[in-house]
Amino acid sequence: MIEYAKTILPRFSYSESLFKKELMKCLRWAKPHEINELKTWCILAFYHQYPQVLDDVFTHVAA
């Protein structure tokens, strides 16, 4: 699942709303043990671009 997210999320990084929608889908599909890895990767890759989206999305996720 993480590899899928790493492929898909950059494709939607041009649009904040689409990026958030796809990130939320990836989180629904991720296994519980993958969530922290996904969060770390997203912060490294996209925090400079969408800090509020990442904060909003990962604040509501229980890992």
PDB file of N, CA, C and O in Angstrom:
ATOM      1  N   MET A   1       0.808  -1.190   0.000  1.00  0.00           N
ATOM      2  CA  MET A   1       0.000   0.000   0.000  1.00  0.00           C
ATOM      3  C   MET A   1       0.853   1.257   0.000  1.00  0.00           C
ATOM      4  O   MET A   1       0.517   2.230  -0.675  1.00  0.00           O
ATOM      5  N   ILE A   2       1.935   1.253   0.734  1.00  0.00           N
ATOM      6  CA  ILE A   2       2.803   2.424   0.803  1.00  0.00           C
ATOM      7  C   ILE A   2       3.381   2.740  -0.577  1.00  0.00           C
ATOM      8  O   ILE A   2       3.462   3.906  -0.965  1.00  0.00           O
ATOM      9  N   GLU A   3       3.773   1.728  -1.301  1.00  0.00           N
ATOM     10  CA  GLU A   3       4.330   1.969  -2.638  1.00  0.00           C
ATOM     11  C   GLU A   3       3.273   2.570  -3.568  1.00  0.00           C
ATOM     12  O   GLU A   3       3.588   3.428  -4.393  1.00  0.00           O
ATOM     13  N   TYR A   4       2.049   2.132  -3.439  1.00  0.00           N
ATOM     14  CA  TYR A   4       0.956   2.708  -4.230  1.00  0.00           C
ATOM     15  C   TYR A   4       0.792   4.184  -3.884  1.00  0.00           C
ATOM     16  O   TYR A   4       0.674   5.020  -4.780  1.00  0.00           O
ATOM     17  N   ALA A   5       0.783   4.510  -2.598  1.00  0.00           N
ATOM     18  CA  ALA A   5       0.642   5.902  -2.158  1.00  0.00           C
ATOM     19  C   ALA A   5       1.788   6.756  -2.689  1.00  0.00           C
ATOM     20  O   ALA A   5       1.578   7.897  -3.101  1.00  0.00           O
ATOM     21  N   LYS A   6       2.989   6.206  -2.680  1.00  0.00           N
ATOM     22  CA  LYS A   6       4.152   6.954  -3.167  1.00  0.00           C
ATOM     23  C   LYS A   6       4.075   7.197  -4.673  1.00  0.00           C
ATOM     24  O   LYS A   6       4.700   8.125  -5.185  1.00  0.00           O
ATOM     25  N   THR A   7       3.328   6.386  -5.364  1.00  0.00           N
ATOM     26  CA  THR A   7       3.137   6.569  -6.807  1.00  0.00           C
ATOM     27  C   THR A   7       1.999   7.534  -7.091  1.00  0.00           C
ATOM     28  O   THR A   7       2.110   8.394  -7.965  1.00  0.00           O
ATOM     29  N   ILE A   8       0.924   7.395  -6.366  1.00  0.00           N
ATOM     30  CA  ILE A   8      -0.300   8.165  -6.631  1.00  0.00           C
ATOM     31  C   ILE A   8      -0.244   9.588  -6.103  1.00  0.00           C
ATOM     32  O   ILE A   8      -0.599  10.518  -6.828  1.00  0.00           O
ATOM     33  N   LEU A   9       0.188   9.790  -4.873  1.00  0.00           N
ATOM     34  CA  LEU A   9       0.109  11.111  -4.255  1.00  0.00           C
ATOM     35  C   LEU A   9       0.886  12.198  -5.014  1.00  0.00           C
ATOM     36  O   LEU A   9       0.378  13.311  -5.151  1.00  0.00           O
ATOM     37  N   PRO A  10       2.076  11.919  -5.501  1.00  0.00           N
ATOM     38  CA  PRO A  10       2.752  12.974  -6.279  1.00  0.00           C
ATOM     39  C   PRO A  10       1.980  13.388  -7.533  1.00  0.00           C
ATOM     40  O   PRO A  10       2.088  14.532  -7.975  1.00  0.00           O
ATOM     41  N   ARG A  11       1.214  12.481  -8.100  1.00  0.00           N
ATOM     42  CA  ARG A  11       0.425  12.799  -9.301  1.00  0.00           C
ATOM     43  C   ARG A  11      -0.690  13.793  -9.003  1.00  0.00           C
ATOM     44  O   ARG A  11      -1.145  14.501  -9.901  1.00  0.00           O
ATOM     45  N   PHE A  12      -1.133  13.851  -7.754  1.00  0.00           N
ATOM     46  CA  PHE A  12      -2.221  14.748  -7.382  1.00  0.00           C
ATOM     47  C   PHE A  12      -1.736  15.949  -6.578  1.00  0.00           C
ATOM     48  O   PHE A  12      -2.546  16.695  -6.029  1.00  0.00           O
ATOM     49  N   SER A  13      -0.445  16.137  -6.507  1.00  0.00           N
ATOM     50  CA  SER A  13       0.084  17.222  -5.683  1.00  0.00           C
ATOM     51  C   SER A  13      -0.131  18.602  -6.299  1.00  0.00           C
ATOM     52  O   SER A  13       0.146  19.612  -5.652  1.00  0.00           O
ATOM     53  N   TYR A  14      -0.614  18.662  -7.526  1.00  0.00           N
ATOM     54  CA  TYR A  14      -0.885  19.953  -8.161  1.00  0.00           C
ATOM     55  C   TYR A  14      -2.161  20.593  -7.619  1.00  0.00           C
ATOM     56  O   TYR A  14      -2.370  21.794  -7.793  1.00  0.00           O
ATOM     57  N   SER A  15      -3.019  19.802  -6.960  1.00  0.00           N
ATOM     58  CA  SER A  15      -4.299  20.304  -6.468  1.00  0.00           C
ATOM     59  C   SER A  15      -4.469  19.911  -5.003  1.00  0.00           C
ATOM     60  O   SER A  15      -4.446  18.728  -4.662  1.00  0.00           O
ATOM     61  N   GLU A  16      -4.640  20.900  -4.152  1.00  0.00           N
ATOM     62  CA  GLU A  16      -4.781  20.625  -2.722  1.00  0.00           C
ATOM     63  C   GLU A  16      -5.970  19.722  -2.428  1.00  0.00           C
ATOM     64  O   GLU A  16      -5.857  18.786  -1.637  1.00  0.00           O
ATOM     65  N   SER A  17      -7.101  19.993  -3.053  1.00  0.00           N
ATOM     66  CA  SER A  17      -8.300  19.193  -2.761  1.00  0.00           C
ATOM     67  C   SER A  17      -8.151  17.756  -3.253  1.00  0.00           C
ATOM     68  O   SER A  17      -8.545  16.823  -2.552  1.00  0.00           O
ATOM     69  N   LEU A  18      -7.596  17.566  -4.432  1.00  0.00           N
ATOM     70  CA  LEU A  18      -7.388  16.202  -4.938  1.00  0.00           C
ATOM     71  C   LEU A  18      -6.334  15.460  -4.119  1.00  0.00           C
ATOM     72  O   LEU A  18      -6.476  14.271  -3.836  1.00  0.00           O
ATOM     73  N   PHE A  19      -5.287  16.171  -3.748  1.00  0.00           N
ATOM     74  CA  PHE A  19      -4.244  15.561  -2.922  1.00  0.00           C
ATOM     75  C   PHE A  19      -4.838  15.057  -1.605  1.00  0.00           C
ATOM     76  O   PHE A  19      -4.580  13.928  -1.186  1.00  0.00           O
ATOM     77  N   LYS A  20      -5.638  15.910  -0.961  1.00  0.00           N
ATOM     78  CA  LYS A  20      -6.252  15.522   0.313  1.00  0.00           C
ATOM     79  C   LYS A  20      -7.185  14.331   0.133  1.00  0.00           C
ATOM     80  O   LYS A  20      -7.187  13.409   0.949  1.00  0.00           O
ATOM     81  N   LYS A  21      -7.969  14.352  -0.923  1.00  0.00           N
ATOM     82  CA  LYS A  21      -8.895  13.248  -1.201  1.00  0.00           C
ATOM     83  C   LYS A  21      -8.132  11.932  -1.392  1.00  0.00           C
ATOM     84  O   LYS A  21      -8.511  10.906  -0.827  1.00  0.00           O
ATOM     85  N   GLU A  22      -7.068  11.962  -2.180  1.00  0.00           N
ATOM     86  CA  GLU A  22      -6.292  10.743  -2.430  1.00  0.00           C
ATOM     87  C   GLU A  22      -5.541  10.287  -1.177  1.00  0.00           C
ATOM     88  O   GLU A  22      -5.416   9.088  -0.926  1.00  0.00           O
ATOM     89  N   LEU A  23      -5.047  11.239  -0.399  1.00  0.00           N
ATOM     90  CA  LEU A  23      -4.372  10.873   0.843  1.00  0.00           C
ATOM     91  C   LEU A  23      -5.339  10.173   1.788  1.00  0.00           C
ATOM     92  O   LEU A  23      -4.987   9.178   2.422  1.00  0.00           O
ATOM     93  N   MET A  24      -6.536  10.686   1.880  1.00  0.00           N
ATOM     94  CA  MET A  24      -7.532  10.048   2.749  1.00  0.00           C
ATOM     95  C   MET A  24      -7.882   8.647   2.254  1.00  0.00           C
ATOM     96  O   MET A  24      -8.086   7.740   3.061  1.00  0.00           O
ATOM     97  N   LYS A  25      -7.952   8.465   0.950  1.00  0.00           N
ATOM     98  CA  LYS A  25      -8.189   7.119   0.399  1.00  0.00           C
ATOM     99  C   LYS A  25      -7.048   6.181   0.776  1.00  0.00           C
ATOM    100  O   LYS A  25      -7.274   5.048   1.202  1.00  0.00           O
ATOM    101  N   CYS A  26      -5.826   6.666   0.614  1.00  0.00           N
ATOM    102  CA  CYS A  26      -4.663   5.841   0.946  1.00  0.00           C
ATOM    103  C   CYS A  26      -4.688   5.437   2.418  1.00  0.00           C
ATOM    104  O   CYS A  26      -4.343   4.306   2.763  1.00  0.00           O
ATOM    105  N   LEU A  27      -5.091   6.350   3.269  1.00  0.00           N
ATOM    106  CA  LEU A  27      -5.164   6.025   4.698  1.00  0.00           C
ATOM    107  C   LEU A  27      -6.239   4.987   4.993  1.00  0.00           C
ATOM    108  O   LEU A  27      -6.052   4.133   5.859  1.00  0.00           O
ATOM    109  N   ARG A  28      -7.347   5.053   4.292  1.00  0.00           N
ATOM    110  CA  ARG A  28      -8.400   4.050   4.500  1.00  0.00           C
ATOM    111  C   ARG A  28      -7.925   2.663   4.071  1.00  0.00           C
ATOM    112  O   ARG A  28      -8.297   1.657   4.675  1.00  0.00           O
ATOM    113  N   TRP A  29      -7.113   2.618   3.041  1.00  0.00           N
ATOM    114  CA  TRP A  29      -6.640   1.336   2.516  1.00  0.00           C
ATOM    115  C   TRP A  29      -5.412   0.811   3.253  1.00  0.00           C
ATOM    116  O   TRP A  29      -5.113  -0.382   3.197  1.00  0.00           O
ATOM    117  N   ALA A  30      -4.710   1.693   3.934  1.00  0.00           N
ATOM    118  CA  ALA A  30      -3.462   1.291   4.596  1.00  0.00           C
ATOM    119  C   ALA A  30      -3.755   0.381   5.781  1.00  0.00           C
ATOM    120  O   ALA A  30      -4.760   0.529   6.476  1.00  0.00           O
ATOM    121  N   LYS A  31      -2.858  -0.551   5.985  1.00  0.00           N
ATOM    122  CA  LYS A  31      -2.931  -1.404   7.166  1.00  0.00           C
ATOM    123  C   LYS A  31      -2.439  -0.582   8.357  1.00  0.00           C
ATOM    124  O   LYS A  31      -1.652   0.351   8.192  1.00  0.00           O
ATOM    125  N   PRO A  32      -2.905  -0.932   9.548  1.00  0.00           N
ATOM    126  CA  PRO A  32      -2.534  -0.138  10.730  1.00  0.00           C
ATOM    127  C   PRO A  32      -1.025   0.076  10.897  1.00  0.00           C
ATOM    128  O   PRO A  32      -0.591   1.157  11.296  1.00  0.00           O
ATOM    129  N   HIS A  33      -0.238  -0.942  10.594  1.00  0.00           N
ATOM    130  CA  HIS A  33       1.210  -0.810  10.768  1.00  0.00           C
ATOM    131  C   HIS A  33       1.864   0.055   9.685  1.00  0.00           C
ATOM    132  O   HIS A  33       3.037   0.408   9.812  1.00  0.00           O
ATOM    133  N   GLU A  34       1.139   0.398   8.639  1.00  0.00           N
ATOM    134  CA  GLU A  34       1.692   1.221   7.560  1.00  0.00           C
ATOM    135  C   GLU A  34       1.449   2.713   7.755  1.00  0.00           C
ATOM    136  O   GLU A  34       2.065   3.531   7.072  1.00  0.00           O
ATOM    137  N   ILE A  35       0.571   3.074   8.664  1.00  0.00           N
ATOM    138  CA  ILE A  35       0.162   4.475   8.795  1.00  0.00           C
ATOM    139  C   ILE A  35       1.324   5.374   9.210  1.00  0.00           C
ATOM    140  O   ILE A  35       1.485   6.454   8.642  1.00  0.00           O
ATOM    141  N   ASN A  36       2.122   4.968  10.166  1.00  0.00           N
ATOM    142  CA  ASN A  36       3.258   5.801  10.584  1.00  0.00           C
ATOM    143  C   ASN A  36       4.266   5.982   9.462  1.00  0.00           C
ATOM    144  O   ASN A  36       4.819   7.069   9.295  1.00  0.00           O
ATOM    145  N   GLU A  37       4.509   4.939   8.701  1.00  0.00           N
ATOM    146  CA  GLU A  37       5.430   5.045   7.569  1.00  0.00           C
ATOM    147  C   GLU A  37       4.882   6.010   6.522  1.00  0.00           C
ATOM    148  O   GLU A  37       5.625   6.822   5.971  1.00  0.00           O
ATOM    149  N   LEU A  38       3.590   5.921   6.251  1.00  0.00           N
ATOM    150  CA  LEU A  38       2.961   6.821   5.291  1.00  0.00           C
ATOM    151  C   LEU A  38       3.031   8.262   5.787  1.00  0.00           C
ATOM    152  O   LEU A  38       3.326   9.172   5.013  1.00  0.00           O
ATOM    153  N   LYS A  39       2.762   8.472   7.066  1.00  0.00           N
ATOM    154  CA  LYS A  39       2.823   9.810   7.639  1.00  0.00           C
ATOM    155  C   LYS A  39       4.231  10.394   7.508  1.00  0.00           C
ATOM    156  O   LYS A  39       4.391  11.540   7.088  1.00  0.00           O
ATOM    157  N   THR A  40       5.232   9.622   7.861  1.00  0.00           N
ATOM    158  CA  THR A  40       6.616  10.088   7.769  1.00  0.00           C
ATOM    159  C   THR A  40       6.977  10.444   6.335  1.00  0.00           C
ATOM    160  O   THR A  40       7.573  11.492   6.086  1.00  0.00           O
ATOM    161  N   TRP A  41       6.626   9.589   5.403  1.00  0.00           N
ATOM    162  CA  TRP A  41       6.931   9.857   3.999  1.00  0.00           C
ATOM    163  C   TRP A  41       6.210  11.108   3.507  1.00  0.00           C
ATOM    164  O   TRP A  41       6.810  11.930   2.814  1.00  0.00           O
ATOM    165  N   CYS A  42       4.947  11.265   3.850  1.00  0.00           N
ATOM    166  CA  CYS A  42       4.169  12.436   3.424  1.00  0.00           C
ATOM    167  C   CYS A  42       4.766  13.721   3.973  1.00  0.00           C
ATOM    168  O   CYS A  42       4.847  14.724   3.264  1.00  0.00           O
ATOM    169  N   ILE A  43       5.180  13.698   5.223  1.00  0.00           N
ATOM    170  CA  ILE A  43       5.777  14.891   5.821  1.00  0.00           C
ATOM    171  C   ILE A  43       7.071  15.255   5.091  1.00  0.00           C
ATOM    172  O   ILE A  43       7.308  16.426   4.794  1.00  0.00           O
ATOM    173  N   LEU A  44       7.889  14.277   4.809  1.00  0.00           N
ATOM    174  CA  LEU A  44       9.142  14.545   4.096  1.00  0.00           C
ATOM    175  C   LEU A  44       8.899  15.033   2.666  1.00  0.00           C
ATOM    176  O   LEU A  44       9.620  15.900   2.173  1.00  0.00           O
ATOM    177  N   ALA A  45       7.905  14.486   2.017  1.00  0.00           N
ATOM    178  CA  ALA A  45       7.680  14.792   0.609  1.00  0.00           C
ATOM    179  C   ALA A  45       6.789  16.013   0.368  1.00  0.00           C
ATOM    180  O   ALA A  45       6.976  16.725  -0.619  1.00  0.00           O
ATOM    181  N   PHE A  46       5.825  16.263   1.256  1.00  0.00           N
ATOM    182  CA  PHE A  46       4.795  17.269   0.944  1.00  0.00           C
ATOM    183  C   PHE A  46       4.560  18.330   2.008  1.00  0.00           C
ATOM    184  O   PHE A  46       3.736  19.221   1.801  1.00  0.00           O
ATOM    185  N   TYR A  47       5.249  18.267   3.131  1.00  0.00           N
ATOM    186  CA  TYR A  47       4.943  19.226   4.199  1.00  0.00           C
ATOM    187  C   TYR A  47       5.219  20.663   3.762  1.00  0.00           C
ATOM    188  O   TYR A  47       4.511  21.582   4.175  1.00  0.00           O
ATOM    189  N   HIS A  48       6.223  20.859   2.944  1.00  0.00           N
ATOM    190  CA  HIS A  48       6.530  22.217   2.452  1.00  0.00           C
ATOM    191  C   HIS A  48       5.401  22.773   1.584  1.00  0.00           C
ATOM    192  O   HIS A  48       5.225  23.987   1.490  1.00  0.00           O
ATOM    193  N   GLN A  49       4.649  21.894   0.960  1.00  0.00           N
ATOM    194  CA  GLN A  49       3.587  22.294   0.034  1.00  0.00           C
ATOM    195  C   GLN A  49       2.211  22.347   0.704  1.00  0.00           C
ATOM    196  O   GLN A  49       1.443  23.281   0.473  1.00  0.00           O
ATOM    197  N   TYR A  50       1.903  21.356   1.524  1.00  0.00           N
ATOM    198  CA  TYR A  50       0.575  21.243   2.134  1.00  0.00           C
ATOM    199  C   TYR A  50       0.638  20.963   3.636  1.00  0.00           C
ATOM    200  O   TYR A  50       0.129  19.936   4.086  1.00  0.00           O
ATOM    201  N   PRO A  51       1.242  21.840   4.410  1.00  0.00           N
ATOM    202  CA  PRO A  51       1.350  21.553   5.850  1.00  0.00           C
ATOM    203  C   PRO A  51      -0.010  21.436   6.534  1.00  0.00           C
ATOM    204  O   PRO A  51      -0.197  20.576   7.394  1.00  0.00           O
ATOM    205  N   GLN A  52      -0.953  22.287   6.164  1.00  0.00           N
ATOM    206  CA  GLN A  52      -2.260  22.261   6.821  1.00  0.00           C
ATOM    207  C   GLN A  52      -3.032  20.986   6.486  1.00  0.00           C
ATOM    208  O   GLN A  52      -3.693  20.415   7.353  1.00  0.00           O
ATOM    209  N   VAL A  53      -2.951  20.547   5.250  1.00  0.00           N
ATOM    210  CA  VAL A  53      -3.629  19.313   4.837  1.00  0.00           C
ATOM    211  C   VAL A  53      -3.085  18.131   5.633  1.00  0.00           C
ATOM    212  O   VAL A  53      -3.847  17.328   6.170  1.00  0.00           O
ATOM    213  N   LEU A  54      -1.762  18.034   5.701  1.00  0.00           N
ATOM    214  CA  LEU A  54      -1.163  16.908   6.425  1.00  0.00           C
ATOM    215  C   LEU A  54      -1.497  16.963   7.912  1.00  0.00           C
ATOM    216  O   LEU A  54      -1.794  15.936   8.522  1.00  0.00           O
ATOM    217  N   ASP A  55      -1.449  18.154   8.492  1.00  0.00           N
ATOM    218  CA  ASP A  55      -1.809  18.275   9.905  1.00  0.00           C
ATOM    219  C   ASP A  55      -3.262  17.868  10.128  1.00  0.00           C
ATOM    220  O   ASP A  55      -3.565  17.127  11.063  1.00  0.00           O
ATOM    221  N   ASP A  56      -4.154  18.348   9.276  1.00  0.00           N
ATOM    222  CA  ASP A  56      -5.576  18.021   9.412  1.00  0.00           C
ATOM    223  C   ASP A  56      -5.838  16.524   9.271  1.00  0.00           C
ATOM    224  O   ASP A  56      -6.541  15.927  10.086  1.00  0.00           O
ATOM    225  N   VAL A  57      -5.272  15.937   8.244  1.00  0.00           N
ATOM    226  CA  VAL A  57      -5.535  14.527   7.948  1.00  0.00           C
ATOM    227  C   VAL A  57      -4.943  13.618   9.016  1.00  0.00           C
ATOM    228  O   VAL A  57      -5.627  12.722   9.512  1.00  0.00           O
ATOM    229  N   PHE A  58      -3.679  13.837   9.375  1.00  0.00           N
ATOM    230  CA  PHE A  58      -3.034  12.919  10.308  1.00  0.00           C
ATOM    231  C   PHE A  58      -3.419  13.185  11.757  1.00  0.00           C
ATOM    232  O   PHE A  58      -3.171  12.334  12.612  1.00  0.00           O
ATOM    233  N   THR A  59      -4.012  14.327  12.063  1.00  0.00           N
ATOM    234  CA  THR A  59      -4.504  14.588  13.411  1.00  0.00           C
ATOM    235  C   THR A  59      -5.694  13.684  13.721  1.00  0.00           C
ATOM    236  O   THR A  59      -5.911  13.296  14.869  1.00  0.00           O
ATOM    237  N   HIS A  60      -6.454  13.358  12.693  1.00  0.00           N
ATOM    238  CA  HIS A  60      -7.669  12.563  12.875  1.00  0.00           C
ATOM    239  C   HIS A  60      -7.442  11.064  12.695  1.00  0.00           C
ATOM    240  O   HIS A  60      -8.392  10.281  12.726  1.00  0.00           O
ATOM    241  N   VAL A  61      -6.214  10.674  12.512  1.00  0.00           N
ATOM    242  CA  VAL A  61      -5.901   9.253  12.295  1.00  0.00           C
ATOM    243  C   VAL A  61      -5.275   8.684  13.557  1.00  0.00           C
ATOM    244  O   VAL A  61      -4.288   9.210  14.071  1.00  0.00           O
ATOM    245  N   ALA A  62      -5.852   7.625  14.036  1.00  0.00           N
ATOM    246  CA  ALA A  62      -5.285   6.934  15.198  1.00  0.00           C
ATOM    247  C   ALA A  62      -4.337   5.862  14.704  1.00  0.00           C
ATOM    248  O   ALA A  62      -4.759   4.882  14.090  1.00  0.00           O
ATOM    249  N   ALA A  63      -3.084   6.045  14.968  1.00  0.00           N
ATOM    250  CA  ALA A  63      -2.078   5.075  14.490  1.00  0.00           C
ATOM    251  C   ALA A  63      -1.666   4.139  15.593  1.00  0.00           C
ATOM    252  O   ALA A  63      -0.832   3.260  15.377  1.00  0.00           O
TER     253      ALA A  63
END
